[in-house]
Amino acid sequence: MAIIINGSEIAVPEDVRVSLLDLLRMQTGLTGTKPGCDQGACGACTVLVDGRRVLSCLTLAAQMDGRSVVTIEGIGTRNEPHPLQRAFIECDGLQCGYCTPGQICAAIAMLDEMRAGLPSYVTEELNAPAPLSREEIRERMSGNLCRCGAHNGIVDAILHVATEQTGS
C-alpha cells in the first residue's frame, strides 16, 4: 500500500487514524501544507488528490492508497514557479503567506473545474461555460479563507492566470 506524494511513493501509515495533513507534515516533512482550523472550514490545508482539491485535515491518509497527492512543494520550483505562484506575488495575493499554499492548490483545481464546465452557486447558465468573473472566482474560492485580507489580490492573481491561459 502506497501513496504517490509529489511523484514519490510513500507507505500508507499503519495507524488508520492518521490524517493526510499529519502524514504530510509529520511523517514526510512537507510542511508547506498548513493546519488551520482542523475542521475543514478554512482551506489552509488544501492539497490536490488526483487533480481535485481536498482538505487534508479531514482526509484519512489510508484513503489515499494508490492515489496521487500534490502539495505546494510539488507545484513549481524556486527557479520555475507555477504561473499562479508568480501571479500571487505580482498581484499581492498574500500578506503573511500562511494560507497561500492552500489558496494556490485550490485555485489550480478551481480553474480546472471551470474549464470542465462545472457550475458554482453563482453560475447563472448551467448549460454553458461559467463566465470568468470576480464574483465567480470569489464563490469558487470561498472555502479558502485569508485572515490577512488579501482576497482582492488573490482574485486578481487567479483572474490574471485564467486570462493568460484562455487568451481572453
Backbone bond lengths (Angstrom), bond angles and torsions (degrees), N, CA, C in turn:
res aa  C-N    CA-C-N  psi(-1)  N-CA   C-N-CA  omega(-1)  CA-C   N-CA-C  phi
1 M - - - 1.450 - - 1.530 108.64 -
2 A 1.336 115.10 129.10 1.464 119.37 -178.36 1.516 110.74 -151.44
3 I 1.317 113.29 154.96 1.461 122.87 175.13 1.524 106.16 -114.82
4 I 1.311 117.01 139.28 1.462 120.33 174.92 1.530 106.26 -94.18
5 I 1.327 116.47 111.26 1.463 121.26 -179.68 1.516 108.54 -113.71
6 N 1.312 115.76 115.37 1.472 122.27 -178.04 1.526 111.27 51.15
7 G 1.332 116.15 38.20 1.456 121.54 176.64 1.521 115.18 89.33
8 S 1.324 118.59 -6.44 1.467 121.95 -179.88 1.521 110.24 -109.74
9 E 1.317 114.71 140.26 1.457 120.15 179.68 1.535 110.08 -79.97
10 I 1.322 116.14 127.77 1.466 123.24 179.26 1.527 107.08 -124.39
11 A 1.321 116.03 135.23 1.460 119.98 179.21 1.521 110.53 -66.25
12 V 1.325 115.59 140.58 1.464 120.94 174.74 1.526 107.00 -68.77
13 P 1.324 118.38 132.46 1.466 119.44 -179.40 1.530 111.85 -61.31
14 E 1.322 115.28 146.10 1.471 119.94 178.04 1.524 111.09 -67.08
15 D 1.314 116.71 -34.61 1.468 121.28 179.75 1.530 108.05 -78.33
16 V 1.318 116.80 111.33 1.462 120.86 -176.03 1.527 113.01 -71.02
17 R 1.322 117.87 -6.48 1.468 121.07 179.89 1.525 112.96 -86.58
18 V 1.321 118.46 -7.10 1.462 122.30 -176.81 1.527 109.77 -71.02
19 S 1.324 115.84 126.39 1.469 119.49 177.05 1.526 109.68 -76.93
20 L 1.305 115.35 158.94 1.458 120.12 175.85 1.525 109.70 -60.83
21 L 1.320 117.19 -38.94 1.469 121.02 178.05 1.526 111.06 -58.53
22 D 1.326 117.01 -47.57 1.467 119.94 179.94 1.522 111.91 -65.88
23 L 1.330 117.00 -38.48 1.459 119.92 176.75 1.526 110.11 -59.81
24 L 1.331 116.03 -47.29 1.460 120.20 -177.98 1.518 111.85 -62.21
25 R 1.309 117.08 -48.57 1.458 121.27 -173.79 1.529 113.33 -78.94
26 M 1.317 116.93 -46.22 1.462 120.10 -170.55 1.520 114.03 -92.74
27 Q 1.328 117.37 -29.85 1.457 118.35 -175.27 1.523 113.49 -104.43
28 T 1.328 117.32 -23.38 1.468 118.71 179.18 1.530 112.13 -111.89
29 G 1.333 117.12 -10.14 1.459 120.61 178.99 1.514 114.77 76.00
30 L 1.319 117.48 13.43 1.459 121.19 178.11 1.524 108.33 -88.49
31 T 1.314 115.64 90.67 1.468 120.66 -172.78 1.521 114.22 -92.78
32 G 1.314 117.30 6.97 1.465 119.87 176.90 1.516 112.11 -66.30
33 T 1.319 116.71 -34.21 1.460 121.46 177.00 1.521 107.22 -75.43
34 K 1.311 116.69 123.77 1.467 121.07 -171.33 1.520 113.27 -103.07
35 P 1.330 116.30 140.78 1.470 119.23 169.02 1.519 107.87 -78.37
36 G 1.302 115.91 140.57 1.462 119.10 178.10 1.509 109.10 -125.71
37 C 1.298 115.53 -86.24 1.463 120.89 -174.60 1.531 112.87 -100.08
38 D 1.327 117.88 -17.25 1.468 123.63 -174.13 1.521 112.23 56.65
39 Q 1.318 116.64 25.44 1.464 121.78 179.23 1.527 112.17 -133.36
40 G 1.327 117.08 2.38 1.457 120.28 179.78 1.514 114.83 78.25
41 A 1.316 117.24 16.75 1.464 120.28 -175.60 1.524 114.32 -99.96
42 C 1.341 118.40 -16.65 1.466 118.25 -172.03 1.526 114.28 -110.41
43 G 1.327 118.41 -24.64 1.459 120.98 178.18 1.515 115.55 82.27
44 A 1.329 118.98 0.58 1.466 120.76 -178.56 1.528 111.93 -60.81
45 C 1.309 116.86 -27.86 1.462 121.72 -175.37 1.530 113.22 -94.06
46 T 1.323 118.53 13.07 1.465 121.53 -175.90 1.525 111.42 -63.01
47 V 1.327 115.20 131.53 1.461 123.49 173.16 1.520 107.35 -132.40
48 L 1.317 116.58 173.95 1.458 121.31 177.58 1.528 109.27 -104.97
49 V 1.312 116.43 127.76 1.463 122.07 174.84 1.516 106.72 -119.57
50 D 1.324 114.73 116.39 1.466 120.88 -175.77 1.531 110.32 50.48
51 G 1.328 116.42 37.96 1.460 122.62 176.21 1.515 115.86 85.09
52 R 1.322 118.12 -3.41 1.466 121.03 -178.35 1.523 109.22 -109.63
53 R 1.320 116.75 147.93 1.466 120.23 -179.60 1.525 110.97 -75.19
54 V 1.321 113.56 137.41 1.460 121.59 -177.00 1.524 108.02 -139.95
55 L 1.319 115.58 141.20 1.459 120.74 174.76 1.523 107.40 -85.13
56 S 1.314 116.56 110.17 1.465 119.94 -173.45 1.524 113.21 -70.21
57 C 1.332 117.46 -20.49 1.470 119.36 178.64 1.522 111.75 -71.91
58 L 1.335 117.52 -23.41 1.463 122.08 -178.39 1.527 112.64 -103.74
59 T 1.318 116.57 4.15 1.460 121.24 -175.67 1.522 109.35 -111.24
60 L 1.309 116.15 129.28 1.461 119.87 176.44 1.520 109.31 -78.36
61 A 1.318 116.32 137.41 1.464 120.60 179.13 1.525 110.83 -59.15
62 A 1.327 117.30 -35.15 1.465 121.05 -179.87 1.524 111.82 -60.72
63 Q 1.329 117.79 -26.59 1.462 121.50 178.10 1.525 112.29 -70.76
64 M 1.310 117.19 -14.33 1.458 121.95 -174.00 1.520 113.33 -92.49
65 D 1.321 118.05 2.85 1.457 121.66 -179.96 1.526 110.22 -52.11
66 G 1.325 116.07 122.71 1.455 121.96 178.72 1.518 114.99 79.59
67 R 1.310 117.54 3.36 1.466 121.41 -177.54 1.527 110.38 -102.42
68 S 1.312 115.13 162.89 1.456 121.99 178.82 1.526 109.87 -103.95
69 V 1.318 116.10 121.84 1.464 122.91 178.96 1.524 108.14 -112.13
70 V 1.320 115.92 131.19 1.465 120.64 176.04 1.523 107.17 -121.70
71 T 1.327 115.00 125.59 1.459 121.68 176.55 1.529 108.33 -104.07
72 I 1.309 116.16 178.58 1.469 119.86 178.63 1.525 111.10 -58.55
73 E 1.333 117.52 -30.21 1.470 120.17 178.70 1.522 112.01 -67.24
74 G 1.328 117.29 -20.47 1.452 121.78 179.49 1.517 113.94 -95.40
75 I 1.320 115.72 4.82 1.469 121.27 -178.53 1.526 108.01 -112.20
76 G 1.292 116.10 108.13 1.456 119.67 179.65 1.517 112.18 69.62
77 T 1.319 115.17 176.51 1.464 122.33 177.45 1.518 108.30 -135.17
78 R 1.319 115.59 173.95 1.467 119.58 177.65 1.529 110.51 -60.20
79 N 1.322 116.63 -41.15 1.465 120.68 -178.61 1.522 113.28 -84.25
80 E 1.329 117.18 -25.63 1.464 122.64 -179.67 1.524 109.37 -131.08
81 P 1.333 117.80 72.69 1.467 119.20 -178.98 1.526 111.93 -67.77
82 H 1.314 114.78 152.55 1.465 121.74 174.92 1.531 107.42 -62.10
83 P 1.329 118.64 149.00 1.469 120.25 178.74 1.535 113.31 -53.43
84 L 1.322 118.00 -36.38 1.468 119.29 178.02 1.525 111.69 -68.64
85 Q 1.315 117.76 -35.47 1.461 120.05 176.67 1.534 110.46 -62.28
86 R 1.320 116.13 -44.05 1.471 120.24 177.42 1.524 110.67 -63.65
87 A 1.321 116.28 -44.22 1.467 120.95 -177.37 1.528 111.51 -65.53
88 F 1.324 118.43 -37.27 1.464 120.57 177.83 1.529 109.66 -60.44
89 I 1.328 117.00 -39.14 1.469 120.46 178.65 1.527 110.40 -70.45
90 E 1.325 116.51 -48.78 1.465 121.05 -177.07 1.528 112.76 -64.70
91 C 1.324 117.65 -33.24 1.472 121.86 -175.80 1.526 112.83 -99.47
92 D 1.317 117.33 11.09 1.474 121.52 -177.96 1.520 111.30 54.58
93 G 1.337 115.85 47.65 1.452 121.47 179.44 1.515 113.06 -87.56
94 L 1.314 116.74 20.62 1.449 120.57 177.31 1.516 109.77 -155.53
95 Q 1.303 114.98 152.42 1.459 120.76 172.26 1.519 107.68 -124.02
96 C 1.321 117.12 -79.23 1.470 118.05 179.51 1.523 110.58 -75.38
97 G 1.327 117.95 -26.73 1.457 122.19 177.81 1.515 115.32 88.27
98 Y 1.307 118.02 -3.25 1.462 120.25 -175.58 1.530 111.96 -62.13
99 C 1.318 117.40 -44.63 1.468 120.62 -177.33 1.525 112.73 -85.15
100 T 1.318 117.95 -9.64 1.462 122.38 -171.65 1.530 113.86 -56.49
101 P 1.342 120.30 -44.87 1.472 118.19 178.62 1.528 112.88 -57.71
102 G 1.316 117.08 -44.68 1.465 120.62 178.42 1.513 111.95 -67.02
103 Q 1.336 116.54 -37.64 1.468 120.68 178.28 1.529 110.33 -62.54
104 I 1.316 116.94 -44.43 1.462 120.76 -177.71 1.525 110.63 -67.32
105 C 1.332 117.30 -44.74 1.478 119.45 177.24 1.523 110.75 -60.13
106 A 1.329 116.56 -44.24 1.469 120.31 179.60 1.526 110.80 -63.93
107 A 1.321 117.44 -40.04 1.461 120.93 -178.60 1.522 111.58 -66.16
108 I 1.320 117.46 -38.24 1.470 120.69 177.12 1.527 109.62 -59.94
109 A 1.319 116.13 -48.93 1.469 120.19 179.94 1.525 111.15 -66.33
110 M 1.335 116.71 -39.06 1.455 120.53 -179.43 1.525 111.58 -61.74
111 L 1.316 117.38 -42.08 1.461 120.21 178.35 1.534 110.56 -64.91
112 D 1.334 117.09 -37.01 1.464 120.37 175.43 1.529 110.77 -64.32
113 E 1.334 116.56 -40.88 1.476 120.88 178.08 1.531 110.51 -61.49
114 M 1.327 116.44 -42.18 1.468 120.04 178.93 1.521 110.84 -64.38
115 R 1.342 116.65 -44.10 1.471 120.23 178.95 1.525 111.24 -62.03
116 A 1.329 116.92 -32.57 1.465 121.35 179.20 1.523 112.25 -77.86
117 G 1.341 117.17 -6.00 1.455 121.31 177.78 1.518 114.82 83.27
118 L 1.338 116.96 15.12 1.462 119.34 178.97 1.527 109.78 -72.49
119 P 1.316 118.01 130.15 1.470 120.50 -179.29 1.523 111.90 -79.36
120 S 1.309 115.23 161.95 1.468 121.54 172.68 1.532 107.23 -116.30
121 Y 1.295 116.12 -177.43 1.457 121.39 179.70 1.531 112.14 -61.25
122 V 1.330 117.42 -32.07 1.465 120.48 -176.87 1.529 113.54 -98.34
123 T 1.326 118.23 -0.29 1.461 120.76 177.88 1.521 108.99 -64.93
124 E 1.323 116.33 121.00 1.467 119.89 -175.60 1.525 112.42 -76.13
125 E 1.323 117.99 -46.69 1.468 121.66 -176.96 1.529 108.49 -106.06
126 L 1.321 116.65 109.51 1.462 121.23 -174.54 1.519 113.37 -74.37
127 N 1.311 118.14 -18.37 1.459 121.21 -178.02 1.519 113.05 -100.77
128 A 1.315 116.69 12.72 1.465 121.13 179.14 1.518 108.49 -134.98
129 P 1.317 116.98 157.32 1.467 118.62 177.74 1.533 110.90 -58.04
130 A 1.318 115.50 140.50 1.465 120.07 178.46 1.526 109.30 -67.66
131 P 1.321 117.35 135.40 1.466 118.65 176.53 1.522 109.79 -69.17
132 L 1.298 115.03 143.56 1.459 120.22 178.33 1.523 107.63 -77.06
133 S 1.310 116.07 106.05 1.461 120.34 -179.84 1.514 109.30 -137.75
134 R 1.311 115.32 162.47 1.459 120.53 177.27 1.531 110.01 -61.02
135 E 1.333 116.60 -40.36 1.457 120.37 -179.55 1.535 110.82 -63.56
136 E 1.314 116.20 -42.54 1.470 120.84 179.75 1.530 110.00 -63.77
137 I 1.314 117.38 -45.10 1.465 120.86 179.09 1.523 110.51 -63.58
138 R 1.323 117.54 -45.16 1.475 120.77 179.42 1.528 111.47 -58.75
139 E 1.323 117.02 -42.94 1.462 120.13 179.24 1.518 110.90 -64.50
140 R 1.313 116.29 -46.25 1.463 120.40 -177.06 1.522 112.26 -68.38
141 M 1.318 118.03 -25.04 1.467 121.79 179.73 1.531 111.92 -100.12
142 S 1.313 117.77 9.04 1.472 120.64 -174.19 1.523 114.03 -65.09
143 G 1.313 118.57 -16.75 1.456 121.28 176.99 1.511 113.88 -81.62
144 N 1.322 116.80 -3.06 1.464 121.63 178.62 1.518 108.87 -116.25
145 L 1.318 115.27 113.11 1.459 120.96 -176.76 1.520 111.76 -96.01
146 C 1.312 115.36 146.65 1.461 122.57 172.87 1.519 106.60 -122.60
147 R 1.298 115.76 112.34 1.465 119.88 -178.05 1.529 112.68 -75.41
148 C 1.333 117.20 -15.87 1.462 120.52 178.91 1.530 112.26 -81.95
149 G 1.295 116.99 -18.06 1.456 119.84 -179.66 1.515 113.87 89.22
150 A 1.321 117.66 28.68 1.465 120.89 -179.69 1.524 112.20 -89.58
151 H 1.325 117.77 19.19 1.469 120.93 -174.93 1.527 113.17 -57.19
152 N 1.322 118.30 -39.93 1.468 119.37 -179.64 1.525 110.95 -62.53
153 G 1.320 117.35 -41.93 1.460 120.92 177.49 1.513 112.34 -66.83
154 I 1.334 116.70 -35.48 1.460 121.05 178.08 1.531 109.42 -64.84
155 V 1.322 116.58 -46.63 1.470 120.53 178.50 1.523 109.70 -62.72
156 D 1.332 117.54 -42.77 1.471 120.95 178.10 1.526 110.96 -58.90
157 A 1.332 117.07 -43.16 1.466 121.71 -178.70 1.524 110.68 -63.67
158 I 1.314 116.77 -45.72 1.465 120.93 -179.70 1.523 110.17 -65.40
159 L 1.320 116.85 -43.57 1.457 121.64 178.42 1.524 110.73 -61.07
160 H 1.323 116.52 -41.80 1.462 122.04 179.19 1.535 110.91 -60.17
161 V 1.332 116.50 -48.48 1.457 120.13 -178.57 1.528 110.85 -68.71
162 A 1.303 116.92 -42.10 1.472 119.98 179.86 1.518 111.01 -62.54
163 T 1.313 116.89 -40.03 1.469 121.41 178.32 1.520 110.60 -66.46
164 E 1.334 117.69 -40.20 1.455 121.30 176.76 1.530 111.00 -62.64
165 Q 1.334 116.69 -41.67 1.459 120.98 -177.06 1.519 112.28 -69.57
166 T 1.341 116.74 -35.00 1.459 119.39 -177.80 1.521 112.61 -92.85
167 G 1.328 115.54 -17.02 1.458 119.68 -179.35 1.520 113.83 75.82
168 S 1.343 115.82 13.02 1.480 117.61 -179.98 1.498 111.49 -111.83
